[in-house]
Amino acid sequence: MTVTIYDMIAELNTWVKFSTADVQKAATSKITTKNNNAFRSLVKDWENGVYDEDPNTMASEILSLL
């Protein structure tokens, strides 16, 4: 399954509030798990619970990719 950076921001929005500008940037971004190794690694870590105790760090990592 391909995950977009927007998908992850939408999921993280439960714990972290993103600015409207960041959400819009993610919505138009072409970054996915298929075309970006760093993002794919972040998503895999998220799925494996690496960021369970600190979703803010995950959010920061995602924003740095945007």
Helices and strands as residue ranges (DSSP letters): H 5-12, H 20-28, H 37-47, H 55-65
